[in-house]
Amino acid sequence: MMELHSFKEYQEFNEDKFTKRVIFNEGGSTVFVLNFMPGQQLAPHKHPGSEVYLYVVTGSGTVIIDGTETQVSTQDVIHSGGDGLLSFTNNGSEPASLYVVLSKTPSKEYAKDI
């Protein structure tokens, strides 16, 4: 089975706070879009037991993972283990959208079979 969605449907901005729009939530993976106006931020948090993949669709900002700051912009891709303390700030002048995939970390037994 295939599902097709338009990214633009999930690119919604709010002047008061960043928005999160879930696209898929299937089997051990969640896919969503985070949308930030300039100055908005995602507080530091973790995703234990998951791998985190971020794709910067539009805009720019600062990703901080375990205290390490990295400037990111359109078409950058970031990966982090879910145990890392992660935050994002849109410190650019344009709105920013991040395409996020959270995928459960496979067990060691499963990884051996791959």
C-alpha positions in Angstrom: 0.0 0.0 0.0 1.2 3.5 -0.8 0.3 6.8 0.7 0.9 10.1 -1.1 0.9 13.4 0.7 1.7 16.9 -0.3 4.4 18.5 1.9 2.7 21.9 1.6 -0.3 20.5 3.5 1.9 20.2 6.5 3.8 23.5 6.2 1.7 25.6 8.5 3.2 28.5 10.5 1.9 30.2 13.6 3.1 33.6 14.9 2.7 32.4 18.6 4.6 29.1 18.6 6.1 26.5 16.3 3.8 23.9 14.8 4.2 20.1 14.5 2.2 18.3 11.9 2.3 14.4 11.8 2.4 12.9 8.3 2.9 9.2 9.2 2.9 7.2 12.4 3.4 3.5 11.4 5.1 0.6 12.9 8.0 2.0 15.0 8.4 5.2 12.9 6.9 8.6 13.1 7.3 11.2 10.4 6.4 14.8 10.9 7.1 18.4 10.0 8.2 21.1 12.4 7.5 24.7 11.3 9.2 27.7 12.9 8.8 31.4 12.4 12.0 33.5 13.0 12.9 33.5 16.7 10.9 30.4 17.6 12.6 27.4 19.2 12.2 23.8 20.1 13.2 23.2 23.8 15.9 20.6 24.5 14.6 17.1 24.7 15.4 13.4 24.0 13.9 10.5 22.1 15.2 7.5 23.9 15.2 4.3 21.9 14.9 6.1 18.6 17.1 7.4 15.8 16.4 11.0 14.8 16.7 12.2 11.2 16.2 15.9 10.4 16.0 17.4 6.9 15.9 21.2 6.6 13.4 21.8 3.9 13.4 25.6 4.1 15.0 28.2 6.2 17.9 28.0 8.6 18.8 27.9 12.2 20.9 26.3 15.0 20.6 22.7 16.0 22.2 21.9 19.4 22.9 18.2 20.2 24.4 17.5 23.6 25.8 21.0 23.8 27.3 21.1 20.3 25.9 23.9 18.1 25.6 23.4 14.4 24.3 26.0 11.9 22.0 24.4 9.4 20.2 25.6 6.3 18.0 24.4 3.4 18.9 20.9 2.2 21.0 20.0 5.2 20.4 16.5 6.8 21.2 15.7 10.4 21.2 12.4 12.2 21.3 11.9 16.0 20.7 9.0 18.3 17.6 9.6 20.4 19.6 9.7 23.7 21.2 13.0 22.6 19.7 16.2 24.0 18.4 18.0 21.0 17.1 21.5 20.4 16.5 23.8 17.4 16.2 27.6 17.1 15.2 29.5 13.9 17.7 32.3 14.2 17.3 33.2 10.5 15.1 35.8 8.9 12.8 33.5 7.1 10.4 30.7 8.2 12.0 27.3 8.6 10.5 23.8 8.1 12.2 20.6 9.3 11.1 17.1 8.0 11.7 14.8 10.9 11.8 11.0 11.0 11.9 9.1 14.4 12.7 5.5 13.9 12.9 3.0 16.7 16.4 1.7 17.2 16.5 -2.0 16.3 17.4 -4.5 19.1 20.9 -5.9 19.0 19.4 -9.4 18.1 17.6 -7.9 15.1 20.6 -6.0 14.0 22.7 -9.2 13.9 20.2 -10.8 11.5 20.4 -7.9 8.9 
